[in-house]
């Protein structure tokens, strides 16, 4: 069964919605943070724990975490007096899968 072709403006809208995730994922430090959080998915990590594992200051780590949170790739929960960051990749990954599907079904792949 053949897939219905999407309108170019619909594909463009999906591209535009993906921009925040693509922007934050293009940074190597943020990629490192994502992998660290994945290794500690059950407990999450606080800024100090991330800073112990990466050669960055706590303010720099906080800045990267803020960007990841704004893009919807991480979230934070309070535990005691600390804030622990954890991954929330599902929506971003589903959005990227949708974009890939649109491209596969509507663009000539060579």
N, C-alpha and C positions, 0 to 999 in steps of 0.2 A: 504494500500500500504506500502510495506516495505522500510525502509530507506537504502540507500547505506552506507555500512561501510566505514569509513574514514581510511586512512592509519595511522599507529601509528606515523610516523614522522610528519604527518599533525596535529594530536592532540597535539603532543609534541610542535610543533611550536606555537600553540595557547596558550598552557600553558606558554611558555617562554615569549610571548608577554604580558601576563597578570601579570608577576612578578612585574613590577614597581607599578602597582595599588595595588596588594596584599601587597607589602611591606609597602607602605604608609598607607594603611587602617588598618594595624595591630597595629598601635600606637593609644593609647587611646586619647591623646591630639589632634591628627589629626582628630579623630572621633568627638571629641567635636567641633573642628573648623568647620568641615563639617556641623554639626547640627546647629551651630550658623549662618553660612552663609545661610543655608536653611531657617532659621527663618527671614532672612533679604534679601530674594532673589531679591526684587525689587530695593533696594538701594545698596546692598553690604555693607561691613564693611571695615574700615581701620584698620591698626595694633593697633592703640590706642584704638579703640572701642572694638576690640577683647581682648586686654590686660585688659580692665576694667571688662570683664566678666569671665576671666580665671586667675588662680593664677600663671601666668608666666610673665617673663619680655618681653618687646617689642622685644629685639634681639632673644629671644627664639621663640616667635610667628613668627617673620620674617623668621626664619630658617624653621619652620614647613610649613609656606605658600610657601616657595621656593620649598620644597620637593613635596608638593601637586601640585604646578604649573608644575614642571618637569614631574610629572606623568600624567598630563593632567586633573586633577580633579578640579582645580580652575584656574581662569585667573584674570587679573587685568585691570582696566580701570582708567584713570586719570580723576578726576573731580576737577576742580579748581587747587589747589595746592596739593591735596591729591590723593593717590592711593587707590582705593576701590576694594576689592576682592569679587569675586562671583563664584558660582559653575558652572562647565562645565562637568557634570557627564555623559552626554548622550553617548559619545563614549566608555567610560570605562564600563558603564552598558551594552551596546550592546555587547561589547567584552566578558564580563562575561556570558551573556545569550548564546552567541555562544559557549563558552567553556562548559557550562552546557548542552546544546543541544548535543554537540559532545559526552560528557560523557554518557548522557542518551541513546543515540543511538548506542554507540559502546562498552560500558562496561557493564558487568553483575552487576546489582544493587541488593543488598540483604538487 
